[in-house]
């Protein structure tokens, strides 16, 4: 049980009697003085306890996290844009899902699959041009050379309807 001692008698009597001080000595870094903790003003202007400003530390960590996410996003975008140089036709400016589907169709056509497996049809006004639906709103225009089909471009359904003669 704690006993209250006078300040002058505390150190000598507490050691002799085996008493513990009112506060834990480890919390006060080894000293048995009972002065209240004081806030200090950091170089940034904030006030608090400790050796560093925890508010500024949290803001710095949050800023580093945002910068990391931005750099990862930029890297992913650069990797995505680097894949366009390997395409047979220009697919830039199209939505991502259209690009992925168009690439799968192009890969199938290069493996000598028939354009009819993808729902492709010949145009009425020019039977050497094949239209393959990529999605509901996009079409791939290909040119038929007899034994193989060469993709020419991917366009929206609106542009496709405008370029057809007779419509």
Secondary structure, 3 states (H helix, E strand, C coil): CCCCCCHHHHHHHHHHHCCCCCCCCCCCCCCCCCCCCCCEECCCCCEECCCCCHHHHHHHHHHHHHHHHHHHHHHHHHHHHHHHHHCCCCCCCCCHHHHHHHHHHHHHHHCCCCHHHHCCEECCCCCCEEEEECCCCEEEEEEECCCCEEEEEEEEHHHHHHHCCCC
